[in-house]
Amino acid sequence: MVSSIPFDARQLFIDGAWHDAADGGTLPLTNPSDGSELANIARGTSADVDAAVAAAREAFEHGLWGRFSATERGRVLSAIGRAVVEQADELARLEALDVGKPLKQGRADALALARYLEFYGGAADKVHGQTLPFQNGFTALTWREPHGVTGHIVPWNYPMQIVGRSVGAALAMGNACVLKPAEEACLTVLAFARIAQTAGLPPGALNVVPGLGDEAGAALSAHRGIDHISFTGSVATGVLVQTAAARNTVPVTLELGGKSPQVVFDDADLDTALPYLVNAGIQNAGQTCSAASRILVQRGVYEQVTRRMAQRYRSLRVGPALSDPDVGPVISRRQHGIVSHYLVVARDSGLPIAAQAELADDAPAGGFYVRPTLVADVPESHGLAQEEIFGPVQVLIPFDSEEDAVRIANGTDYGLVAGVWTRDGARQLRMARALRCGQVFINNYGAGGGVELPFGGVKRSGHGREKGFEALYGFSTLKTVAIQHG
């Protein structure tokens, strides 16, 4: 299987060149579809992070990248985006091998990466300052400047998309980036660095240091040469990243997951809603921070929604990623154990299993497969309704009134995304205002990825915003200038 990787994955990317890790260390990658060894990657250490940060600083302060105008930065990002589109099929294949993602989802992620680069390429020269009313004899104005060197810690579930929304925005603002991909899945990140290099990104603008989270990731979080950190991952690791950055008074953008509800009222258009209800829970085997893992259904349609969702679950095909099934494996043996534990808890609690998908005949015995599972009648306080499972498990919770729905929807530690299904326009607006989360989708869910739509959470889902122009503001600092001229 190693020969199917079209480059040497054992190297890291610093200052426009490919190197072995400073101490020569490597880590194995596992193919989640069959449990076999897929490749080896570099095991970057603090020495490699030091080198990457130094290269980024040089590129920002003295290199070609630091001298680029906003227009020139935009042209480079747009060129990288076009190259990503040209290689979308190969990127999809790598993502399928590495993450276990079905090919169609991997290709969608590659095209989303390209779309981020197109968006930020076009936006790079459109971040404007202001002229401020002030005292007579003064002209006061503001402009936005890059932070300098930004650190990016990217998880394994959507490496391409999250690189696009964080690194793309940071580069558009003129920052130089040090990127630490997840040790479980980083092949498409390494491929992206090669694409960016070929498309004309100057040396040092992007540096990639694979490695373990408690080695390379910890070194990057605590590095005194970093001016801003973007992290997507678990709450526990996010707390460690923010604590390390706080010692250097470095700002942090955190996206830490969720327990996102979809709220279905009696008057909902169920024919439209049902595909969204299921797909938003099983996409990427449920390993999605914004996964719709809680389905809150008003009692008048609860039995109908349960029955129709169960029918969809039973029709799902679960199998190896390269066969392009509806659902692939979860990322690792460890994640398989976590999700399986929740299913044991459901059964031990006496919760009814409304439906489970079946494994395809071609699913290898060594793969990390979890049968997508729909659990009915889950109490709102139960662990399955409160904790982020990060697997293809959805729970159904009945409710009576609008007030009841709001209370249940807001009744977790998370606040990332919510969906609302109702034809009542006034209720749509009331719910949008009442729900404590960063995004609310009315009669849809996810809005096709929404590159333009600011994304982030409240409570334990994190803080700061990615996507859209808000990401550009986050990857810049505002400077005020007051000129006295009489």
Beta strands, then each sheet from edge to edge (+ up, - down):
strand 1: 12-14
strand 2: 17-19
strand 3: 26-30
strand 4: 37-42
strand 5: 130-132
strand 6: 138-146
strand 7: 149-153
strand 8: 176-180
strand 9: 206-208
strand 10: 228-232
strand 11: 252-255
strand 12: 261-264
strand 13: 294-298
strand 14: 317-318
strand 15: 353-356
strand 16: 358-359
strand 17: 373-375
strand 18: 393-399
strand 19: 417-421
strand 20: 439-442
strand 21: 462-463
strand 22: 476-484
sheet 1: 1+ 2-
sheet 2: 3+ 4-
sheet 3: 5+ 6- 22+
sheet 4: 9+ 8+ 7+ 10+ 11+ 21-
sheet 5: 15+ 17- 18- 13- 12- 19- 20-
sheet 6: 14+ 16+
end
